[in-house]
Structures are given as structure tokens and as C-alpha cells.
Amino acid sequence: MKIVSIAVSRKKGTRKTLVDRARVILNHGLDGDAHAGPWHRQVSFLASESIQRARGKGLDVDFGDFAENVATEGIDWTNLAVGTQVKLGTTVIVEVSQIGKTCHKPCAIYYQAGDCIMPREGVFARVIRGGEIACGDSIEVMGTSVDMAGHSPSI
């Protein structure tokens, strides 16, 4: 499992610009990204496999086009539970806070690409340990915050 792209944008609802690396700020998100801030959707994730499927349907899309901050390879984000902690690179830890999202109106990505997969397949997280990430960095699913505290998850 690894990071295949990192992207930021200065304005919400627009395609993001690809970068090779980014500073991830504790309880904020990616430095310079419009979606960063003190809320539960600080960093967005999308599997590169999802982007490939969109291309297979004839959409002319690339990394960053769905406004995802981080595209990954080898991890099925939609099967992680809210509360799961994920390590990015050597230092950054995020905690999954939301899976999918509700779009109240079609955004620029929808009009430009003809579809938006973020409402179905995008995952959002809070930053619980900051640091630097770069394309090619490994990803490790660490477990839920409840598991990591040594308690059993409630059923």
C-alpha cells in the first residue's frame, strides 16, 4: 500500500494541483489546501483503482480531478471503519472520520468529468500526527482508536 499522488487546491470544489510532497499539519490537513481546517474532513483519500475504473468508463480524469488530497494504491478505503488510524509515510497518522459524502449540488468536478466518485468512494480523515508525506510513501492501517487504546470495540 502506498501513496501514488498528492494534490492541493486553493479553492473548494475545483480540481487540485499535483505536488510531489506535502506538509501535513496536526488537526488541520495539508498545508495550503482549501479543505484543511479545524473540522472532521481535513484530508481526503481516494483509491487510484477507483480513478482507473472511472477512466475505464470513458471519463477523461486524472489524479486530483476528484478533489482528493491523496490517491493511494492497494487500500480499499471504503471498507475501513470510521475511527481507523492510518499511518502515511514515517510520521503522519490520520483517523478516518467519514466515508463518502453528500453533495448538495453538482460541483465543478462533476461538470468537468461527467461524474464524481467522491460521494461514493472518497474517504475523509482528521490529522492526529502531522509531518511530511511524499509520493511513493508507504501506508499502514494501524487499527481503530478504540483498538489502539487497548479496549475492545463495542458491538
Long-range contacts (C-beta under 8 A, 24 or more apart in sequence): 1-72, 1-73, 1-74, 1-75, 1-138, 1-139, 1-140, 1-141, 2-72, 2-73, 2-74, 2-136, 2-137, 2-138, 2-139, 3-70, 3-71, 3-72, 3-88, 3-89, 3-133, 3-134, 3-135, 3-136, 3-137, 3-138, 3-139, 4-48, 4-63, 4-71, 4-72, 4-73, 4-135, 4-136, 5-48, 5-63, 5-64, 5-70, 5-71, 5-135, 6-30, 6-69, 6-70, 6-133, 6-134, 6-135, 7-63, 7-64, 7-67, 7-68, 7-69, 7-70, 7-71, 8-32, 8-33, 8-34, 8-69, 9-33, 9-34, 9-35, 9-64, 9-67, 10-34, 12-67, 13-67, 13-107, 13-108, 13-109, 14-67, 14-108, 14-109, 15-64, 15-65, 15-67, 15-108, 15-109, 15-112, 16-64, 16-65, 16-67, 16-68, 16-69, 17-64, 18-63, 18-64, 20-134, 20-135, 21-132, 21-133, 21-134, 21-135, 22-69, 22-132, 22-133, 22-134, 23-130, 23-131, 23-132, 24-88, 24-92, 24-94, 24-127, 24-130, 24-131, 24-132, 24-133, 25-127, 25-130, 26-127, 26-128, 26-129, 26-130, 27-126, 27-127, 27-128, 28-127, 28-130, 29-69, 29-127, 30-69, 33-69, 35-67, 35-69, 40-97, 40-98, 40-124, 40-126, 41-97, 41-98, 41-101, 41-124, 41-125, 42-94, 42-97, 42-124, 42-125, 42-126, 42-127, 43-69, 43-70, 43-94, 43-124, 43-125, 43-126, 43-127, 44-68, 44-69, 44-70, 44-118, 44-122, 44-123, 44-124, 44-125, 45-69, 45-70, 45-71, 45-72, 45-77, 45-122, 45-123, 45-124, 45-125, 46-70, 46-71, 46-72, 46-77, 46-117, 46-118, 46-121, 46-122, 46-123, 47-71, 47-72, 47-73, 47-75, 47-76, 47-77, 47-121, 48-72, 48-73, 49-73, 50-117, 50-121, 51-117, 53-117, 54-113, 54-115, 54-117, 57-115, 59-113, 59-114, 59-115, 60-113, 61-113, 65-109, 65-112, 65-113, 66-109, 66-113, 66-116, 66-117, 66-118, 66-122, 67-107, 67-109, 67-118, 68-118, 68-122, 70-133, 72-139, 74-139, 75-139, 75-141, 77-121, 77-122, 77-123, 78-120, 78-121, 78-123, 80-123, 80-141, 81-144, 83-144, 83-145, 83-146, 84-141, 84-142, 84-143, 84-144, 85-128, 85-141, 85-142, 85-143, 85-144, 85-145, 85-148, 86-125, 86-139, 86-140, 86-141, 86-142, 87-139, 87-140, 87-142, 88-133, 88-137, 88-139, 89-131, 89-132, 89-133, 89-134, 89-137, 89-138, 90-131, 90-137, 91-129, 91-130, 91-131, 91-132, 92-127, 92-129, 92-130, 92-131, 92-132, 92-133, 93-127, 93-128, 93-129, 93-142, 94-125, 94-126, 94-127, 94-128, 95-125, 95-126, 95-128, 95-145, 96-123, 96-124, 96-125, 97-124, 97-125, 97-126, 98-123, 98-124, 99-123, 99-124
